[in-house]
């Protein structure tokens, strides 16, 4: 897979992960530790997304 195509694929995957996690947060009653874990995961996804966008 060419690098540009792989980057677009990675971007789409991260966007879906972020979307899914926000849906989880909105639809469930989460404990404080679950909220913290979800926030940490979302922050990591956003950081990865920012890094990938910088490569375009």
CNS distance restraints for C-alpha pairs under 8 A (distance, minus, plus):
assign (resid   1 and name CA) (resid   5 and name CA) 6.46 0.50 0.50
assign (resid   1 and name CA) (resid   6 and name CA) 6.20 0.50 0.50
assign (resid   2 and name CA) (resid   6 and name CA) 6.20 0.50 0.50
assign (resid   3 and name CA) (resid   7 and name CA) 6.12 0.50 0.50
assign (resid   4 and name CA) (resid   8 and name CA) 6.36 0.50 0.50
assign (resid   4 and name CA) (resid  56 and name CA) 7.53 0.50 0.50
assign (resid   5 and name CA) (resid   9 and name CA) 6.22 0.50 0.50
assign (resid   6 and name CA) (resid  10 and name CA) 6.07 0.50 0.50
assign (resid   7 and name CA) (resid  11 and name CA) 6.08 0.50 0.50
assign (resid   7 and name CA) (resid  52 and name CA) 6.71 0.50 0.50
assign (resid   7 and name CA) (resid  56 and name CA) 7.79 0.50 0.50
assign (resid   8 and name CA) (resid  12 and name CA) 6.16 0.50 0.50
assign (resid   9 and name CA) (resid  13 and name CA) 6.19 0.50 0.50
assign (resid  10 and name CA) (resid  14 and name CA) 6.20 0.50 0.50
assign (resid  10 and name CA) (resid  52 and name CA) 7.88 0.50 0.50
assign (resid  11 and name CA) (resid  15 and name CA) 6.15 0.50 0.50
assign (resid  11 and name CA) (resid  49 and name CA) 6.29 0.50 0.50
assign (resid  11 and name CA) (resid  52 and name CA) 6.92 0.50 0.50
assign (resid  11 and name CA) (resid  53 and name CA) 7.80 0.50 0.50
assign (resid  12 and name CA) (resid  16 and name CA) 6.23 0.50 0.50
assign (resid  13 and name CA) (resid  17 and name CA) 6.23 0.50 0.50
assign (resid  14 and name CA) (resid  18 and name CA) 6.18 0.50 0.50
assign (resid  14 and name CA) (resid  45 and name CA) 6.16 0.50 0.50
assign (resid  14 and name CA) (resid  46 and name CA) 7.88 0.50 0.50
assign (resid  14 and name CA) (resid  48 and name CA) 7.79 0.50 0.50
assign (resid  14 and name CA) (resid  49 and name CA) 6.52 0.50 0.50
assign (resid  15 and name CA) (resid  19 and name CA) 6.10 0.50 0.50
assign (resid  15 and name CA) (resid  49 and name CA) 7.85 0.50 0.50
assign (resid  16 and name CA) (resid  20 and name CA) 6.00 0.50 0.50
assign (resid  17 and name CA) (resid  21 and name CA) 6.14 0.50 0.50
assign (resid  17 and name CA) (resid  45 and name CA) 7.59 0.50 0.50
assign (resid  18 and name CA) (resid  22 and name CA) 6.24 0.50 0.50
assign (resid  18 and name CA) (resid  42 and name CA) 6.10 0.50 0.50
assign (resid  18 and name CA) (resid  45 and name CA) 6.74 0.50 0.50
assign (resid  18 and name CA) (resid  46 and name CA) 7.74 0.50 0.50
assign (resid  19 and name CA) (resid  23 and name CA) 6.29 0.50 0.50
assign (resid  20 and name CA) (resid  24 and name CA) 6.25 0.50 0.50
assign (resid  21 and name CA) (resid  25 and name CA) 6.25 0.50 0.50
assign (resid  21 and name CA) (resid  38 and name CA) 7.01 0.50 0.50
assign (resid  21 and name CA) (resid  42 and name CA) 7.16 0.50 0.50
assign (resid  22 and name CA) (resid  26 and name CA) 6.16 0.50 0.50
assign (resid  23 and name CA) (resid  27 and name CA) 6.02 0.50 0.50
assign (resid  24 and name CA) (resid  28 and name CA) 6.08 0.50 0.50
assign (resid  25 and name CA) (resid  29 and name CA) 7.63 0.50 0.50
assign (resid  25 and name CA) (resid  30 and name CA) 7.19 0.50 0.50
assign (resid  25 and name CA) (resid  35 and name CA) 7.50 0.50 0.50
assign (resid  25 and name CA) (resid  38 and name CA) 7.77 0.50 0.50
assign (resid  30 and name CA) (resid  34 and name CA) 5.69 0.50 0.50
assign (resid  30 and name CA) (resid  35 and name CA) 5.97 0.50 0.50
assign (resid  31 and name CA) (resid  35 and name CA) 6.16 0.50 0.50
assign (resid  32 and name CA) (resid  36 and name CA) 6.16 0.50 0.50
assign (resid  33 and name CA) (resid  37 and name CA) 6.17 0.50 0.50
assign (resid  34 and name CA) (resid  38 and name CA) 6.09 0.50 0.50
assign (resid  35 and name CA) (resid  39 and name CA) 6.02 0.50 0.50
assign (resid  36 and name CA) (resid  40 and name CA) 6.10 0.50 0.50
assign (resid  37 and name CA) (resid  41 and name CA) 6.20 0.50 0.50
assign (resid  38 and name CA) (resid  42 and name CA) 6.09 0.50 0.50
assign (resid  39 and name CA) (resid  43 and name CA) 6.06 0.50 0.50
assign (resid  40 and name CA) (resid  44 and name CA) 6.25 0.50 0.50
assign (resid  41 and name CA) (resid  45 and name CA) 6.25 0.50 0.50
assign (resid  42 and name CA) (resid  46 and name CA) 6.13 0.50 0.50
assign (resid  43 and name CA) (resid  47 and name CA) 6.13 0.50 0.50
assign (resid  44 and name CA) (resid  48 and name CA) 6.18 0.50 0.50
assign (resid  45 and name CA) (resid  49 and name CA) 6.04 0.50 0.50
assign (resid  46 and name CA) (resid  50 and name CA) 6.11 0.50 0.50
assign (resid  47 and name CA) (resid  51 and name CA) 6.23 0.50 0.50
assign (resid  48 and name CA) (resid  52 and name CA) 6.18 0.50 0.50
assign (resid  49 and name CA) (resid  53 and name CA) 6.10 0.50 0.50
assign (resid  50 and name CA) (resid  54 and name CA) 6.30 0.50 0.50
assign (resid  51 and name CA) (resid  55 and name CA) 6.79 0.50 0.50
assign (resid  52 and name CA) (resid  56 and name CA) 6.97 0.50 0.50
